[in-house]
């Protein structure tokens, strides 16, 4: 009772069935490589980037509680971009717009909606992405 829960499970309803209420939702994403041509038509990529976020709007259990918080995960690439990241950058821009719209719509139900934009972390994945970019020096400065 009265515990907050961080939901990252794909089966949200089953996870919530063990709790009396949810306080926080975080919908994390993974970084995907590829050109616009490779990714634009990929249904799995579209679902990964946007599908789970759009599902949040339909979660009646948040409305039934009369309060809550939704936290989406964005990216700096939703505001600034580098080459060959069209699908990823577009989806993160859409998450920003979705977050603002949901915040406006759900405020009357005492539900806050925010978007966090984590900074870059120097990992082998990031290093590889920088080194593989058309202009590694410019990407490093970004």
Sine and cosine of phi, psi and omega as CSV:
sin_phi,cos_phi,sin_psi,cos_psi,sin_omega,cos_omega
0.00,0.00,0.59,-0.81,0.08,-1.00
0.81,0.59,0.59,0.81,0.10,-0.99
-0.95,-0.31,0.61,-0.80,0.12,-0.99
-0.98,0.19,0.39,-0.92,0.00,-1.00
-0.66,-0.75,0.69,-0.72,0.10,-0.99
-0.99,-0.10,0.91,-0.41,-0.08,-1.00
-0.99,-0.16,0.92,-0.40,0.13,-0.99
-0.83,-0.55,-0.04,1.00,0.00,-1.00
-0.93,0.36,0.59,-0.81,0.04,-1.00
-0.94,0.34,-0.43,0.90,0.00,-1.00
-0.98,-0.19,0.99,0.12,-0.10,-0.99
-0.89,0.46,-0.70,0.72,-0.06,-1.00
-0.89,0.46,-0.66,0.75,0.04,-1.00
-0.90,0.43,-0.66,0.75,0.02,-1.00
-0.89,0.46,-0.69,0.72,-0.02,-1.00
-0.93,0.36,-0.41,0.91,-0.04,-1.00
-0.90,0.43,-0.32,0.95,0.01,-1.00
-1.00,-0.06,0.00,1.00,-0.04,-1.00
-0.85,-0.53,0.39,-0.92,0.06,-1.00
-1.00,0.03,-0.28,0.96,0.08,-1.00
-0.21,-0.98,0.35,-0.94,0.05,-1.00
-0.90,-0.44,0.67,-0.74,0.00,-1.00
-0.96,-0.28,-0.47,0.88,-0.17,-0.99
-0.59,-0.81,0.73,-0.68,0.11,-0.99
-0.86,-0.51,0.74,-0.67,0.11,-0.99
-0.81,-0.59,0.81,-0.59,-0.01,-1.00
-0.94,-0.34,1.00,0.09,-0.04,-1.00
-0.96,0.28,0.38,-0.93,-0.02,-1.00
-0.78,-0.63,0.30,-0.95,0.09,-1.00
-0.94,-0.33,0.41,-0.91,-0.01,-1.00
-0.99,0.13,0.72,-0.70,-0.04,-1.00
-0.83,-0.55,0.76,-0.65,0.03,-1.00
-1.00,-0.01,0.42,-0.91,0.12,-0.99
0.59,-0.81,0.31,-0.95,0.05,-1.00
-1.00,0.09,0.20,-0.98,0.03,-1.00
-0.85,0.53,-0.66,0.75,-0.02,-1.00
-0.90,0.44,-0.61,0.79,-0.02,-1.00
-0.95,0.31,-0.54,0.84,-0.15,-0.99
-0.97,-0.23,-0.45,0.89,-0.15,-0.99
-0.85,0.52,-0.62,0.78,-0.03,-1.00
-1.00,-0.05,0.07,1.00,-0.08,-1.00
-1.00,0.08,0.94,-0.33,-0.05,-1.00
-0.88,0.48,-0.62,0.79,0.00,-1.00
-0.89,0.46,-0.64,0.76,0.02,-1.00
-0.92,0.40,-0.69,0.72,0.02,-1.00
-0.87,0.49,-0.68,0.73,0.02,-1.00
-0.90,0.43,-0.67,0.75,-0.01,-1.00
-0.88,0.48,-0.74,0.67,-0.10,-1.00
-0.96,0.27,-0.66,0.75,-0.14,-0.99
-0.87,-0.49,-0.51,0.86,-0.15,-0.99
-0.83,0.56,-0.74,0.67,-0.06,-1.00
-0.92,0.38,-0.55,0.83,0.03,-1.00
-0.93,0.37,-0.67,0.74,0.00,-1.00
-0.92,0.39,-0.47,0.88,0.06,-1.00
-0.87,0.48,-0.55,0.83,-0.07,-1.00
-0.84,0.55,-0.56,0.83,-0.04,-1.00
-0.90,0.44,-0.42,0.91,-0.06,-1.00
-1.00,-0.02,0.09,1.00,-0.07,-1.00
-0.99,0.16,0.99,-0.11,-0.05,-1.00
-0.90,0.43,-0.45,0.89,-0.06,-1.00
-0.90,0.43,-0.46,0.89,0.09,-1.00
-0.92,0.39,-0.68,0.73,0.00,-1.00
-0.91,0.41,-0.61,0.79,0.00,-1.00
-0.89,0.45,-0.52,0.85,0.01,-1.00
-0.94,0.34,-0.48,0.88,-0.04,-1.00
0.98,0.19,0.08,1.00,0.09,-1.00
-0.25,-0.97,0.29,-0.96,0.03,-1.00
0.37,-0.93,-0.08,-1.00,0.00,-1.00
-0.55,-0.83,0.65,-0.76,0.10,-0.99
-0.86,-0.50,0.77,-0.64,0.05,-1.00
-0.85,-0.53,0.91,-0.41,0.08,-1.00
-1.00,-0.02,0.40,-0.92,0.04,-1.00
-0.95,-0.30,0.89,-0.46,0.02,-1.00
-0.97,-0.23,-0.33,-0.94,0.01,-1.00
-0.42,-0.91,0.49,-0.87,0.10,-0.99
-0.85,0.53,-0.44,0.90,0.01,-1.00
-0.94,0.35,-0.15,0.99,0.14,-0.99
-0.97,0.24,-0.26,0.97,-0.03,-1.00
-0.90,-0.43,-0.58,0.81,0.04,-1.00
-0.74,-0.67,0.45,-0.89,-0.04,-1.00
-0.62,-0.79,0.22,-0.98,0.08,-1.00
-0.82,-0.58,0.15,-0.99,-0.05,-1.00
-0.89,0.45,0.43,-0.90,0.11,-0.99
0.87,0.50,0.55,0.83,0.04,-1.00
-0.74,-0.67,0.51,0.86,-0.11,-0.99
-0.85,0.52,-0.75,0.66,-0.05,-1.00
-0.90,0.43,-0.72,0.69,-0.02,-1.00
-0.90,0.44,-0.76,0.65,-0.04,-1.00
-0.89,0.45,-0.67,0.74,0.01,-1.00
-0.89,0.46,-0.67,0.74,-0.02,-1.00
-0.91,0.41,-0.61,0.79,0.00,-1.00
-0.95,0.32,-0.56,0.83,0.13,-0.99
-0.90,0.44,-0.63,0.77,0.03,-1.00
-0.91,0.41,-0.59,0.80,0.03,-1.00
-0.90,0.43,-0.62,0.79,0.06,-1.00
-0.87,0.49,-0.74,0.67,0.00,-1.00
-0.90,0.43,-0.68,0.73,0.04,-1.00
-0.86,0.51,-0.69,0.72,-0.01,-1.00
-0.87,0.49,-0.72,0.69,0.00,-1.00
-0.89,0.45,-0.68,0.73,-0.02,-1.00
-0.92,0.40,-0.71,0.71,0.02,-1.00
-0.90,0.43,-0.61,0.79,0.04,-1.00
-0.86,0.50,-0.68,0.73,0.02,-1.00
-0.90,0.43,-0.74,0.68,-0.06,-1.00
-0.93,0.37,-0.60,0.80,-0.13,-0.99
-1.00,-0.10,-0.13,0.99,-0.01,-1.00
-0.84,0.54,-0.61,0.79,-0.01,-1.00
-0.91,0.41,-0.28,0.96,0.05,-1.00
-0.98,-0.20,0.24,0.97,0.01,-1.00
0.88,0.48,0.58,0.81,0.05,-1.00
-0.90,-0.43,0.87,-0.49,0.04,-1.00
-1.00,0.05,0.61,-0.79,0.07,-1.00
-0.76,-0.65,0.85,-0.53,-0.02,-1.00
-0.74,-0.67,0.25,-0.97,0.05,-1.00
-0.76,-0.65,0.80,-0.60,0.09,-1.00
-0.99,-0.15,0.59,-0.81,0.02,-1.00
-0.83,-0.56,1.00,-0.05,-0.03,-1.00
-0.91,0.42,0.50,-0.86,0.07,-1.00
-0.97,0.23,0.18,-0.98,0.02,-1.00
-0.95,0.32,0.59,-0.81,0.06,-1.00
-0.87,-0.49,0.78,-0.62,-0.06,-1.00
-0.95,0.32,0.99,-0.10,0.00,-1.00
-0.84,-0.54,0.22,-0.98,0.09,-1.00
-0.84,0.54,-0.58,0.81,0.04,-1.00
-0.89,0.46,-0.72,0.69,0.02,-1.00
-0.90,0.43,-0.70,0.71,0.02,-1.00
-0.84,0.55,-0.71,0.70,0.01,-1.00
-0.88,0.47,-0.65,0.76,0.02,-1.00
-0.90,0.43,-0.67,0.74,0.03,-1.00
-0.90,0.44,-0.74,0.67,-0.04,-1.00
-0.91,0.42,-0.51,0.86,-0.01,-1.00
-1.00,0.08,-0.13,0.99,-0.05,-1.00
-0.95,0.32,0.37,-0.93,0.01,-1.00
-0.86,0.51,-0.52,0.85,0.00,-1.00
-0.70,-0.72,1.00,0.10,-0.07,-1.00
-0.83,0.56,-0.61,0.80,-0.02,-1.00
-0.90,0.43,-0.71,0.70,0.02,-1.00
-0.92,0.40,-0.63,0.78,0.01,-1.00
-0.91,0.42,-0.64,0.77,0.04,-1.00
-0.87,0.49,-0.67,0.74,0.01,-1.00
-0.93,0.37,-0.52,0.85,-0.03,-1.00
-0.85,0.52,0.00,0.00,0.00,0.00
